[in-house]
């Protein structure tokens, strides 16, 4: 890659620092094994023996909005690409979160508890599996006495039924009368990978998901007056929508301007769908995705536009906002969503948005699914813009790049939170971002605080949001300031393109960044991701010599933070002096900032809105004149 002269000078200097620092990452036993087996390389790329299993799904689902009854059948063609012979199969039965006896970390009303998912038939390669070999523990089911050889593909058929929750909406359920969001509505085979084998974390409502890639062909049968939005492409559009609505959708897929697909008048008039008095079956297809979700409504309006996401191929992404017309808070969402998709494609990380559509549905959460988002109607303008961006950005992580959300949520939540910082000016150009990072300042060093690398199921209390969302986002921001935005984005693109459609670990990310930049950044990863630290910079002494002030910045804490010193002058002007986080790479505890000026200094203030600091009292030095500042030396 090409570096500017300025950046190259920095890299040479920094490489010298790292050579002195000699920092290395602590390697866990499971990662030592994968390096020995050469499924992954220490340069952050898949190894020559890398593998991952694959599952293609054919699902037929019937949903009754009156009774909330879900009746389904799923066929899974599962390929064991591992070198291991599998003697059992582990399945995720996510609807069992609402089973009476299931363990949960989220509150569920007693009226929403039931028997969970009922399996009426379970076949493997056409052979019925005896119920005694199906062992269910809440959201995990083990199928015993099976054998799947390396390279073998088996066909699993499951017929099942359950009742969708009316309340206690945890990423799925009834939104209101006539509106529903159905996620995790089918049994699926859990991930078996080269790092942990079977992913055996039970779903308890708090932590999120980790799924294999595969194709989905899904038939969804609902009453004829309902419309359906889902992962993938609608393949029978002419069989479910009336011609004028088909034309509106096709126009929206070709134009930049927002188009009204379904209006309040259309809902009143009717005739949006064919066979409105009976049933319609909606057919969707998606390739190489990790999950499938859908939403339905009989009274939501739909606005759509499209974005040219790849000028080289001319590919466009349709962007949808589907919502209750009574929710005025949703009016700007279509614009936020369109600008987010555009910003991802051209600003950060500047790669073409990967999917054919992105639909935001008015729901009861703030949650992402492939090509779908379920967002509340947020009344606060900044919150609405931020969370629209945050959830759409998940299209890259964990969907394009298949990170393990269950084990290391920071690998997707950190990036999505960073997008709130970086994309806000593009998403809401007239808004002002006022971001609260106090969670880190409050939790740093407490008993709740743990390193970012701590597995997500072990995060509790005040530090949960800080460790999986905010701390990694700020770490990435500080790294970007150090590397420079252009180099950082190119390194991020390298990581994305290397691992798209695959399952990277945190080590793969760390080593990918090291390899691409040509720098040993292990000192940074160690400090921010593997250590529990307290951020605390302070203004130490100030010495004056002629027109020059030497301001000593002290690192009183253990977590490294960049230096941003604002000098306020008596004449009302100000100056920002910055040192990126690399200024602490050698373990030094002080850095001297030189301020050259003939003006009188009124005040020195350390830190910006994105600089964490647990003790802000030592970040300000007052002085109405040079003499007063000198008295404080």
Secondary structure, DSSP 8 states (H G I E B T S, - for coil): ----HHHHHHHHHHHHHHHHH-------HHHHHHHHHTSB-TTSSB-TT----EEEEEEEEEEETTTTEEEEEEEEEEE--SSS-BS-EEEE-GGGGGBTT---SS---GGG-B---EEEEEEETTEE--GGGEEEETTEEEE-S--B-TT-EEEEEEEEEEE--SSS-SSSEEEETTEEEEES-S-EE--EETTTEE------SSS------EEEEEEEEEETT-EEEESSEES-HHHHB-HHHHHHHHHHTT-SS-EEEE-HHHHHH--SBTTTTSEEEEEEEEEEES--EEEEESSEEEEEEEEEEETTTTEEEEEEEEEETT-GGGTTHHHHHHHHHHHHHHTSS-S---SSEEEEEE-SSEEEETTEEEE----SHHHHHHHHHHHHHTTTBTTTB---TTT-THHHHHHHHHHHHHHHHHHSTT-------HHHHHHTTSTT---TTS-GGG--TTHHHIIIIIHHHHHHHHHHHHH-HHHHHHHHHHHHHHHTTS---HHHHHHHHHHHHT---HHHHIIIIIS-----EEEEEEEEETTEEEEEEEE-SSS---EEEEEEETTS-EEEEEE-GGGGTT--SEEEEEEE-SS-EEEEEE--TT---S-GGGGEEE-SSHHHHHHT-
